[in-house]
Amino acid sequence: MKTLINKLKKFKTSALIGLVGSVTVTLLWFILFGNRNVRTLGISILGAAVVIFVLKIVYDFVIEKVGFTKKFLANELFILFALVAFLATTICAFAPVMLFASVHDERAQKRLSAYVANGRVEELSLETANGTLHGWFLHNVQGSAPTVLYFGGNNEDAAGRVLQILENENVSSIFNGYHFAFIDYPGYGNSEGVSSEESFKRMGLSAYDCLMNREDVSKITLMGYSLGTGVANYVAGQRQPSGLILMAPYADGYDLYNSYADIFHGPLRALVSFKMRSVKFAQTVTVKPLLLASKADEEVPYESSVRLFEQYEKGCNFVTIDEIGHNDFWGTQEVLDEIEKYLKQ
């Protein structure tokens, strides 16, 4: 019997060492070879593990010194604490990786460079206190004109979207009479900085103010898609745009988190780092916006879009597009027609 118990103890020790080793190697791979957000995830989880390990050493030392007799209970409580702390850290670090899938379309950037020479496209560079932001400005008319300032969704960058508008006549036609500007978020495209709610808000205001100081921009209509609808709403509440267009909009960051895992309720709401309270921003918006939502949207719950729609004091043009997925908005003619009609008004 003792031999069997010893073998089980050895197996348990070997399994634990193997598990710790594999997790450590995986985290080191994240840190060394992952993108910026994945590195942050790896560092956060590894840091939490190190902190818990140090706390365990201190904890055992204190228990030994005070002569606590119920060591088994003490160890179980510490394991519970460590598990909760580790899971909380992992969730907080992992969520931004899901939300901020930063991209850099080098192919689109090279193709856009060919249009710079004839003045059709202009590369933007905006200096801020938190680094340089980059983007693109599409000149659709000569001289001063109203301008659409666009805030993109997850896994979208300025070069790719501007190139699509430029080379797709069906899409470009809806912006007749309007310039189009898209500046990448911090951590996206060539923009410097770290993706976060606060950095997105600062970027949005900086982009708006920069464009309003240009001689070829007469007024600005804000436009956002998915993740960017929160930024567009925030800027609209802080500035005075001439219009606001939101595709697949959400009420707040809690809804986005719960669309991935419906657990962020009650005390677990404290784990949501990207709150982006669009329902609050909407109450200070002074224009009547256009909201486009779909009941078949698998990323942004339709109910979240409805909850946002109800918050605009000046009313809202809420359009439901039937049976289109989250990634289909830009490619759906009904969506493009609604945007064109709104811009003409």
C-alpha positions as CSV (number, residue, x, y, z in Angstrom):
1,M,0.0,0.0,0.0
2,K,2.8,2.4,0.9
3,T,4.5,1.6,-2.4
4,L,1.3,2.5,-4.3
5,I,1.0,5.8,-2.3
6,N,4.6,6.7,-3.0
7,K,4.1,6.0,-6.7
8,L,1.0,8.2,-6.8
9,K,2.9,11.0,-5.0
10,K,5.7,10.7,-7.6
11,F,3.2,10.7,-10.4
12,K,1.4,13.8,-9.0
13,T,4.8,15.6,-8.6
14,S,5.8,14.7,-12.2
15,A,2.4,15.7,-13.6
16,L,2.6,19.1,-11.8
17,I,6.2,19.7,-13.0
18,G,5.1,18.8,-16.6
19,L,2.1,21.1,-16.4
20,V,4.1,24.0,-15.0
21,G,6.8,23.5,-17.6
22,S,4.4,23.4,-20.5
23,V,2.5,26.5,-19.3
24,T,5.8,28.4,-18.8
25,V,7.0,27.4,-22.3
26,T,3.7,28.5,-23.9
27,L,3.8,31.9,-22.0
28,L,7.4,32.5,-23.1
29,W,6.4,31.8,-26.7
30,F,3.6,34.4,-26.3
31,I,6.1,36.9,-24.9
32,L,8.9,36.3,-27.4
33,F,7.0,35.6,-30.7
34,G,3.4,36.9,-30.3
35,N,2.1,40.3,-31.4
36,R,1.8,43.2,-29.0
37,N,-1.5,42.2,-27.4
38,V,-0.4,38.5,-27.1
39,R,2.8,39.6,-25.4
40,T,0.8,41.6,-23.0
41,L,-1.3,38.6,-22.2
42,G,1.7,36.4,-21.7
43,I,3.5,38.9,-19.4
44,S,0.3,39.4,-17.4
45,I,-0.3,35.7,-16.8
46,L,3.4,35.0,-16.1
47,G,3.5,37.9,-13.7
48,A,0.4,36.8,-11.8
49,A,1.9,33.3,-11.5
50,V,5.2,34.7,-10.1
51,V,3.3,37.0,-7.6
52,I,1.2,34.0,-6.4
53,F,4.3,31.9,-6.0
54,V,6.0,34.5,-3.9
55,L,2.9,35.0,-1.8
56,K,2.8,31.3,-1.2
57,I,6.3,31.3,0.2
58,V,5.5,34.2,2.5
59,Y,2.2,32.6,3.5
60,D,3.9,29.3,4.5
61,F,6.5,31.2,6.5
62,V,3.9,33.2,8.4
63,I,1.8,30.0,9.1
64,E,4.9,28.3,10.4
65,K,5.9,31.2,12.6
66,V,2.5,31.7,14.2
67,G,2.1,27.9,14.7
68,F,-1.3,27.7,13.0
69,T,-2.5,24.2,13.8
70,K,-5.1,23.8,10.9
71,K,-2.5,23.9,8.1
72,F,-4.7,21.8,5.8
73,L,-7.6,24.4,6.0
74,A,-5.1,27.2,5.6
75,N,-3.6,25.6,2.4
76,E,-7.0,25.0,0.9
77,L,-8.0,28.6,1.5
78,F,-4.8,29.9,-0.1
79,I,-5.3,27.6,-3.1
80,L,-8.9,29.0,-3.6
81,F,-7.5,32.6,-3.3
82,A,-4.7,31.8,-5.8
83,L,-7.2,30.2,-8.3
84,V,-9.5,33.2,-8.1
85,A,-6.7,35.7,-8.5
86,F,-5.1,33.8,-11.4
87,L,-8.4,33.5,-13.3
88,A,-9.2,37.1,-12.7
89,T,-5.8,38.2,-14.1
90,T,-6.1,35.9,-17.0
91,I,-9.6,37.1,-17.9
92,C,-8.5,40.8,-17.7
93,A,-5.5,40.2,-19.8
94,F,-7.2,37.9,-22.3
95,A,-10.2,40.1,-23.1
96,P,-8.2,42.8,-24.8
97,V,-6.5,40.2,-27.0
98,M,-10.0,39.3,-28.2
99,L,-11.3,42.9,-28.6
100,F,-8.2,44.5,-30.1
101,A,-7.1,42.3,-33.0
102,S,-4.8,44.9,-34.4
103,V,-3.8,44.5,-38.0
104,H,-1.4,46.1,-40.5
105,D,-2.3,45.6,-44.2
106,E,1.1,46.2,-45.8
107,R,-0.1,45.2,-49.2
108,A,-2.9,47.8,-49.1
109,Q,-0.5,50.4,-47.8
110,K,1.8,49.9,-50.8
111,R,-1.1,50.1,-53.3
112,L,-2.3,53.3,-51.7
113,S,1.1,54.9,-52.1
114,A,0.6,54.8,-55.9
115,Y,-2.4,57.1,-55.5
116,V,-0.5,59.6,-53.4
117,A,1.3,61.1,-56.4
118,N,-1.9,62.2,-58.1
119,G,-3.3,63.7,-55.0
120,R,-6.2,61.2,-54.8
121,V,-5.0,59.9,-51.4
122,E,-3.0,61.5,-48.6
123,E,-1.2,59.8,-45.9
124,L,-1.9,61.3,-42.5
125,S,0.5,61.5,-39.5
126,L,-0.7,62.9,-36.2
127,E,1.6,63.7,-33.3
128,T,0.0,63.1,-29.9
129,A,1.3,62.9,-26.3
130,N,1.1,59.1,-26.5
131,G,2.8,58.6,-29.8
132,T,2.3,59.2,-33.5
133,L,-0.9,58.1,-35.2
134,H,-1.1,57.2,-38.8
135,G,-4.0,57.0,-41.3
136,W,-5.3,58.0,-44.7
137,F,-7.3,60.8,-46.2
138,L,-9.3,60.1,-49.4
139,H,-9.9,63.3,-51.5
140,N,-13.2,62.7,-53.2
141,V,-13.8,66.4,-54.3
142,Q,-11.7,69.4,-55.1
143,G,-11.2,71.9,-52.3
144,S,-13.1,72.2,-49.1
145,A,-15.9,69.7,-48.5
146,P,-17.7,67.9,-45.7
147,T,-15.7,64.9,-44.4
148,V,-16.6,61.5,-43.0
149,L,-14.3,60.5,-40.1
150,Y,-14.5,56.8,-39.8
151,F,-13.7,54.6,-36.7
152,G,-13.2,51.0,-37.7
153,G,-14.0,47.7,-36.2
154,N,-11.8,44.9,-34.8
155,N,-9.4,43.4,-37.3
156,E,-9.7,46.5,-39.6
157,D,-7.1,49.0,-40.5
158,A,-7.1,52.3,-42.4
159,A,-5.1,51.2,-45.5
160,G,-7.4,48.2,-46.2
161,R,-10.7,50.1,-45.8
162,V,-9.6,53.2,-47.8
163,L,-8.3,51.1,-50.6
164,Q,-11.6,49.2,-50.8
165,I,-13.5,52.5,-51.0
166,L,-11.2,53.8,-53.6
167,E,-11.3,50.8,-55.9
168,N,-14.9,49.7,-55.4
169,E,-17.2,52.0,-57.3
170,N,-20.3,50.7,-55.6
171,V,-18.9,51.7,-52.2
172,S,-17.1,54.9,-53.3
173,S,-20.3,56.3,-54.8
174,I,-22.0,56.7,-51.5
175,F,-19.4,59.2,-50.4
176,N,-19.8,61.5,-53.4
177,G,-19.2,65.0,-52.3
178,Y,-17.5,63.9,-49.1
179,H,-13.8,63.4,-48.2
180,F,-13.2,60.2,-46.2
181,A,-10.6,59.9,-43.3
182,F,-9.6,56.9,-41.3
183,I,-6.9,57.1,-38.7
184,D,-5.7,53.8,-37.1
185,Y,-6.2,53.2,-33.4
186,P,-3.1,53.0,-31.2
187,G,-1.5,49.7,-31.8
188,Y,-3.2,49.3,-35.2
189,G,-1.6,49.8,-38.6
190,N,1.4,52.1,-38.2
191,S,0.0,53.9,-35.2
192,E,2.0,53.9,-32.1
193,G,0.7,53.3,-28.5
194,V,-1.2,50.6,-26.7
195,S,-4.9,49.7,-27.4
196,S,-7.2,50.6,-24.5
197,E,-10.5,52.4,-23.9
198,E,-8.7,55.6,-22.8
199,S,-6.2,55.6,-25.7
200,F,-9.1,55.1,-28.2
201,K,-11.0,58.0,-26.7
202,R,-8.0,60.3,-26.8
203,M,-7.3,59.2,-30.4
204,G,-10.8,59.9,-31.4
205,L,-10.8,63.5,-30.1
206,S,-7.3,64.1,-31.6
207,A,-8.4,62.9,-35.0
208,Y,-11.5,65.1,-34.9
209,D,-9.6,68.2,-33.8
210,C,-6.9,67.6,-36.4
211,L,-9.3,67.4,-39.3
212,M,-11.4,70.4,-38.2
213,N,-8.2,72.5,-38.4
214,R,-7.7,71.6,-42.1
215,E,-8.8,74.1,-44.8
216,D,-10.2,71.3,-47.0
217,V,-12.6,70.1,-44.2
218,S,-15.8,72.2,-43.9
219,K,-17.7,69.9,-41.4
220,I,-17.4,66.4,-40.1
221,T,-19.8,63.4,-40.0
222,L,-18.7,60.7,-37.7
223,M,-19.0,57.1,-38.7
224,G,-18.3,53.9,-36.7
225,Y,-18.5,50.2,-37.2
226,S,-18.6,47.6,-34.5
227,L,-15.8,48.4,-32.0
228,G,-15.5,51.9,-33.5
229,T,-19.2,52.8,-32.7
230,G,-18.3,53.4,-29.1
231,V,-15.4,55.8,-30.1
232,A,-17.7,57.6,-32.6
233,N,-20.4,58.0,-30.0
234,Y,-17.9,59.3,-27.4
235,V,-16.5,61.9,-29.9
236,A,-20.0,62.9,-30.9
237,G,-20.8,63.6,-27.3
238,Q,-17.7,65.7,-26.8
239,R,-17.7,67.7,-30.1
240,Q,-20.3,69.0,-32.5
241,P,-20.3,66.9,-35.6
242,S,-22.9,67.4,-38.4
243,G,-23.9,63.7,-38.4
244,L,-23.3,60.3,-36.8
245,I,-23.5,56.9,-38.5
246,L,-23.2,53.7,-36.5
247,M,-23.1,50.2,-38.0
248,A,-23.5,47.2,-35.6
249,P,-23.4,49.5,-32.5
250,Y,-23.3,48.3,-28.9
251,A,-24.6,49.8,-25.7
252,D,-21.4,49.3,-23.7
253,G,-18.4,47.1,-23.3
254,Y,-20.2,44.7,-20.9
255,D,-22.3,43.5,-23.8
256,L,-19.2,42.9,-26.0
257,Y,-17.6,40.8,-23.2
258,N,-20.8,38.8,-22.6
259,S,-21.1,38.1,-26.3
260,Y,-17.9,36.0,-26.0
261,A,-18.8,34.5,-22.6
262,D,-22.0,35.4,-20.8
263,I,-20.6,35.6,-17.3
264,F,-19.9,39.3,-16.7
265,H,-22.7,40.1,-14.4
266,G,-22.8,41.2,-10.7
267,P,-19.3,41.2,-9.2
268,L,-17.8,39.8,-12.4
269,R,-18.5,43.1,-14.1
270,A,-15.4,44.4,-12.2
271,L,-13.3,42.3,-14.6
272,V,-14.4,44.3,-17.7
273,S,-11.6,46.7,-18.5
274,F,-13.2,48.0,-21.8
275,K,-16.4,49.6,-20.5
276,M,-17.0,52.1,-23.3
277,R,-20.4,53.3,-22.0
278,S,-22.0,54.3,-25.3
279,V,-25.4,54.5,-23.5
280,K,-24.0,57.4,-21.5
281,F,-22.3,59.1,-24.4
282,A,-25.5,59.0,-26.4
283,Q,-27.3,61.2,-23.9
284,T,-25.0,64.2,-24.8
285,V,-25.1,63.7,-28.6
286,T,-26.7,66.7,-30.3
287,V,-27.4,65.3,-33.7
288,K,-29.9,62.7,-34.8
289,P,-27.8,59.6,-35.7
290,L,-28.3,56.7,-38.1
291,L,-28.1,53.3,-36.5
292,L,-27.8,50.1,-38.6
293,A,-28.2,46.8,-36.8
294,S,-29.0,43.1,-37.6
295,K,-30.8,40.5,-35.6
296,A,-28.5,37.9,-37.1
297,D,-25.4,39.7,-35.9
298,E,-23.3,37.1,-34.1
299,E,-20.8,39.6,-32.5
300,V,-22.9,42.5,-31.3
301,P,-26.3,41.4,-29.7
302,Y,-29.2,43.1,-31.5
303,E,-30.7,43.9,-28.0
304,S,-27.6,45.9,-27.2
305,S,-28.1,48.0,-30.3
306,V,-31.8,48.6,-29.3
307,R,-30.7,49.6,-25.8
308,L,-28.4,52.2,-27.3
309,F,-31.1,53.5,-29.7
310,E,-33.3,54.4,-26.8
311,Q,-30.8,56.8,-25.2
312,Y,-30.6,59.6,-27.9
313,E,-32.6,62.6,-26.6
314,K,-33.0,64.0,-30.1
315,G,-34.2,60.8,-31.5
316,C,-32.5,58.3,-33.8
317,N,-33.0,56.7,-37.2
318,F,-32.8,53.0,-36.3
319,V,-32.7,50.6,-39.3
320,T,-32.8,46.9,-38.9
321,I,-31.1,45.0,-41.8
322,D,-32.5,41.5,-41.8
323,E,-30.3,38.4,-41.9
324,I,-26.8,39.8,-42.3
325,G,-23.9,38.7,-40.2
326,H,-21.5,41.0,-38.4
327,N,-18.9,41.1,-41.2
328,D,-21.5,41.7,-43.9
329,F,-22.4,45.4,-43.3
330,W,-19.9,46.9,-45.7
331,G,-20.9,44.4,-48.4
332,T,-24.7,44.8,-48.1
333,Q,-26.4,47.1,-50.6
334,E,-29.2,48.1,-48.2
335,V,-26.7,49.3,-45.7
336,L,-24.8,51.4,-48.3
337,D,-28.1,52.9,-49.6
338,E,-29.1,53.9,-46.0
339,I,-25.7,55.6,-45.5
340,E,-25.9,57.4,-48.9
341,K,-29.4,58.7,-48.1
342,Y,-28.3,59.9,-44.7
343,L,-25.3,61.8,-46.0
344,K,-27.4,63.5,-48.7
345,Q,-29.8,64.7,-46.1
